[in-house]
Amino acid sequence: MRFSILLAVSLSAFAAPTFHKDVEPLLQKSCQECHRPGEIGPMPLLTYDQARPWAKAMKAAVLKNQMPPWPADPHYGKFSNDRSLTRAEIDTIAAWVDAGAPEGDKKDAPKPRTWVDGWNIEKPDAIIEMPQPFEMPASGEVEYQYIVVPTHFTEDKWIQAVEIRPSNRTVVHHAVMFIREPGNKWLAEAKPGVPFVPVATTAQQRFLNTQGNLNDVLSIYTPGMVPDIWEPGQAKQIKAGSDIIFQMHYTASGKAGKDQTRVGLVFAKEPPKQRIITVGALNNQFKIPAGDGNFKAEAVLPIMNPVTVISFFPHLHLRGKSFQYEILYPTGESQTILKVDNWSLAWQLSYKLEKPLQLQPGTRVKATAWWDNSPNNPANPDPKKEVQWGEQSWEEMFIGFVDVAVDPKITNRNFYSRHTE
């Protein structure tokens, strides 16, 4: 009798995982954000019938840590949008597949996640959209397109959440939304709603256009990016009469298509205690030698006033290899806060700190990038070329974006000046 009980307990302990009880909760937590209709995932994974045909592919992807995409080194920093799976969760998916991917009892299914149709934020208070689709050719180089879209805001707006949604993700390499305040002359010659390529006679002019000519960033879209949703009391500002400049980097996919990107905004309920601004450590003076498999460059962001660091967003191109952020304290101590060891242009993510980081004046944020310009890099367009800063994917960039919360009187234009009460 005792043996039978022990045997039953033993068999129960090694029962195969089932979809509804064991796997579906993992998909809800780490996969369905992208793998649902209208999102970047190539197939939905909301139900058993949708997931079952992909079971073996799911096992292979999680065992190789290809999915969910999260290239951050787990030894540095903790992030609220970490979608990675633990070793036990990976083993659960593998065991489920090895057992024949059983569905199990539907009664064990977790409550389905709910989504706002078409958005990952709550229902937007305002939607700003390119007036006309951009016609993308099947091949060839396309210069950065700048589309001026008036907000028609008659009063200042504080933004609590923002999400950028391309209509055709296959051709959008990235999109940056800049806030052009009334009276600002940047791109003054551009007609509202009409795609525009500014004339740049020098490398510096081109660089300034790429950086928004000192205008604040509203938000950035790259593959795998999550929306910007800030805590109550924190918000970005769009002044009355401002325009949103859509900076669109399109890359030919081999198939002609159209894109009509839009931006959803959720307004803050009251003026915030802290302003969110986007700043960065960047370097546009590097020269990567031909064939160099481990070229390194650095950049530093000085902290002149008390700030709360909210998130990090590293940006490189095809030759990117790895990226690191460190905090350099006035005492001489340093702290590595984020390390991305396996850079991929296909998955450029924002890393949102689980616990925001308070920094005082005199501190510096150091960004370090490494590139692989050798033949060993399968993404390398041409290992025989020296590479410098440039807009296109076959050129390179080095920007360590940082979102910070500051006193509302501080803006992106006076961030680098010391403020006193």
Secondary structure by P-SEA (a helix, b strand, c coil): caaaaaaaaaaaaacccccccccaaaaacccccccccccccccccccccccccaaaaaaaaaaaccccccccccccccccccccccaaaaaaaaaaaaaccccccccccccccccccccccccccccccccbbbbbcccccccbbbbbbbccccbbbbbcbbbbbbcccccccbbbbbbbcccccccccccccbbbbbbbccaaaaaaaaaccccccccccccccccccccccbbbbbccbbbbbbbccccccccccccbbbbbbbbbcccccbbbbbbbcccccccccccccbbbbbbbbbbccbbbbcbbbbbbcccccbbbbbbbcccccccccccccccccccbbbbbbcbbbbbcccbbbbbbbbbccccccccccccccccccccccccccccbbbbbbcccccccccccccccc
